[in-house]
Amino acid sequence: MKNHFLINTLSSFFYVGYIPGAPGTWASLLAVIIWLLLPVQSIITQILIVSLAFLIGIYVAGLSEINAGVIDPSFVVIDEVAGMWLALLLMPRVPAPRYMILAVIAFILFRIFDITKLYPINKLEQMSGGFGIMMDDIAAGLLTAVSINLIIWVI
């Protein structure tokens, strides 16, 4: 028997996934705040953080799905955290005031892409298990990062 407490704690990102209404939005917002307050500037460490969130997310999201008996349970929000962190990781390195503005834009775009599930995100969501739960948000994070970089390039 797996440790349900640890699995639920991680998959719900320390119980943020149980906030009523819009748990994915709350988790994404918390992910942005944590990222901005994180004192880590090393790109290698940031890549490691995002990678660990993704890999741990695959494992705990899959187990949470099995434990809950529901496909992609709404309390599982580690996928939003990993996707949002990926978007922030891939944003251009700009001075603090501009970076904060980009982070807010990234948050809004990420939520739009995650909620609307545009193609090919909607196809990734159909994958089974923890990998499927994680991949649509990873794709939303990538699409967010591409969009932010295009906005910077055009402006």
N, C-alpha and C positions, 0 to 999 in steps of 0.2 A: 504494500500500500504506500503510495507516494504521500509526502508531507503536504496535505492540502493547505495548511496555513502559509507555508513558504510559497507554494505555487500561486495561491490567490493573491498574496502580498505582491509578488513580482508581476504577475499577469495584469493585475489591476493598477499597477504602478503605485504601490503603497496606498491602496484603497481609493484612489482618485476615481477609478472606474465605477465606484458605487455612488458617486455624486449624481443625484437625479437630474433628469433633463437632457443634458448633452455631455456625457462623460468623455467622449472623444475630443470635444472642444476644450474641456477643462484640462485634460491630459496634454493636449497640444500646447495650450497656454503655459502650463507648468513647465513643459519641456523647454519652451523659449526662455522663460525666466531663469531656469537652472542653467541653461547654456550661456546666457548673458552674464550670470553671476559666477560661473565656473572660472576659477583663476588659471585654468590650464590654457596656455597659448601654443603649446607644441602640437603641430599638425599630426604627428605620429600618435600622440596620446589621444587626440580627438578622434582619429580614425579608429583607434583601439576601443574607445568608449562607444562609438556608434556600432562597431562590429560586435562587441559584447552584448549590447542591447538587442541587436538583431538575432544573434545566435541564442541567447537566453530566451528571447521572445518566442522564437520558433518552438523551443522546448516547452516553456510554461504555457504558451497559448494553446498548443496541442493538448497538453494534459488538462487544462482548464475546460477545453471543449469536451473532452471525454468525461471529466468529472461532472460537468453541468448537464451533459446529455443534450446539448444545444449546439448547433453549428454557429461558429463565430459569436459567442456570447457577448452581450453589450458591455459587460464589466471588464472585458479584456481590452486594455488600452495601451499595453506595452508596444503595440504596433504603431499607434499614433506617435508615441514618444520616439521610437527609432526612426520613423519616417520624417518627423519634424527635425530631429537632430541631423539626419542625413542632408536635408535641405539647407540647414544652417552651416553644416560643414563645407558644403560645396559653394557657398556664397563667396563673392569676392571679398578680400581683406581690404576694408576701407576704414578711415578714422571713425572713432566712436559715435559721434552724432549721426553720421550717415549710416553706420552699421545698424544702429537702433531702428532707424526708419526702414531699412531693408528687412530687418527681422520682423517688424510689424507687417510689412507687405508680404513677406514669406508666410507668416502665420495665416493671413487672410487667404492667400492663394492656396496654401496647403489644405485648409479646411474646405475651400471650394472644390478642389480636385478630389479630396477624400470623400466628400459628401456626394458629388455628382457622379463619380465613378466613370469618367469618360473612357472611351476606348484608348488604349488597351488595358486600362486599370480594371475595368469590369470583367475582363477575361481572367486576369490574375486572381481576382477574388473567388473565382470558381474552383481554384485549386483546393485540394483537401488538406485538412490538418493544420498544424501550426504554421507550416510554410505558406499555405494559402492565406491564412489570417495576416501574416506579416507582409506578404509580397505586394498587395494592393497599396499599402501605405508606403512601402519603399518606393514603389512606382510613383505615387503622389509626391513623395519627397524629391525624387529625381526630376519630375516634371516641374515642380516648384523651383528647383535650383536652375534648371534650364531657362525658365521664364524670367527669373530674377537676373540671370546673366544676360539674357537678351534685352531686358529693359535697360540695364546698365550700358550695354553696347550701343543701343539706339540713342540713348540720352547722351 
